[in-house]
Amino acid sequence: MTVPFGTLVPGTNALAARTALPPVVGAAVVLFAVLVLVWVVVAAATVRSALSDVADEIGPPRRTVRA
C-alpha cells in the first residue's frame, strides 16, 4: 500500500501547486500528513523489530520443549 500511496502524494502536491484549488490543496495536505504518519508507524515497527532481534541474540538461548 505504501508504494502507490507514496506516488499519489507527490502527484497530488504537484497538482495542488499548479492549480491552487482549495479542495486539491486540502487533499494534498491531508494525504501528506497521512503519509508522514505511515512513515512514523513503519519506522517505529522497524526499530522495535531491530531491538527485539538484538535482545534475542543477547538473551539466554531459548529451550525447545519436545512432546
Stockholm file with secondary structure:
# STOCKHOLM 1.0

chainA/1-67         MTVPFGTLVPGTNALAARTALPPVVGAAVVLFAVLVLVWVVVAAATVRSALSDVADEIGPPRRTVRA
#=GR chainA/1-67 SS CHHHHHHHHHHHHHHHHHHCCHHHHHHHHHHHHHHHHHHHHHHHHHHHHHHHHHHHHHSCCCCCCCC
#=GC SS_cons        CHHHHHHHHHHHHHHHHHHCCHHHHHHHHHHHHHHHHHHHHHHHHHHHHHHHHHHHHHSCCCCCCCC
//
